Amino acid sequence: MTIKSIAGIDHAVVAVKDLDEAAANWKQLGFTLSPRGTHSAHMGTGNYTIMLAEDYMELLGVLNATEHNAPTRVYLEATGGGIERIAFTTLSAAAGAAELRTMGYAAIGPTDFERPVMMPDGSKSAAKFATFQWPVAEAPGGVRLFACQHKTRETVWIPVLQNHANTAHRIARVFIVTPDVEADARHLATMIAGEVRGDADGSAVVPTGSGRADFVFLSRDALGKRYPGVDVGALPARAGAGLELVVSDLAAAKGAIGAKALTSGSAVVVPPAAANGVLLAFVAG
């Protein structure tokens, strides 16, 4: 169970220093990317999305410094890039912000914004959103949390953008490395009224909803042991570290990724150094 206003992980925000360079890199990993989007002026950011069946990944870059993107700029300066935020799905950002306030959190929002979208038929439309955020200081494992209300799903989940050469179709796990696994996992569980489940390798799992990705808190060393042969040494000791992605065809994934693909156990893995600070583990399913 989680708080009423959210319905599982919606997307992972990967903050990058050079947005177009990062987009070119992820295309080489076998992903189909949306055309570059530019958010409303007060946001000061641009993005590329990588749409999956029910969730997605977002490459986010700062285009103009604003008050709103100050935390992202601090994050990029400290880490160089990686998983900065995780978004939950919400049906009402206003109701979600109100619910957080009843829990004692100084919620930020609701905040409305949009970005222009070029549709496959050449017509112009817009993707419109409303969000609410937990306070910036409430960041379990160093990862900030917010929730996103999609007002125009048809301009975000566009079928042609959901087909990837690597056959990825779902986020199964979000890995957060931390030296204090239990405390950070319980922090998150408290924020969403969820639960913590222990795993055999000492990791702590916080589910976010049926059919949606779980958070997995573990030490950096434990992440390295989970994927032998993958260099995780450059990851911060406490940060969003990786994504486990479910693919339809593991051999196709390995072929689409090419030279950056490493086989580690039953997974095909792209090391953090080759994916803008994010370990990507592709598994069959």
Secondary structure, 3 states (H helix, E strand, C coil): CCCCCCCCEEEEEEECCCHHHHHHHHHCCCCCCCCCEECCCCCCEEEEEEECCCCEEEEEEECCCCCCCHHHHHHHHHHCCEEEEEEEECCCHHHHHHHHHHCCCCCEEEEEEEEEEECCCCCEEEEEEEEEECCCCCCHHHCEEEEEEECCHHHCCCHHHHCCCCCEEEEEEEEEECCCHHHHHHHHHHHHCCCCEECCCCCEEECCCCCCCEEEEECHHHHHHHCCCCCCCCCCCCEEEEEEEEECCHHHHHHHHHHHCEEECCEEEECHHHCCCCEEEEEEC
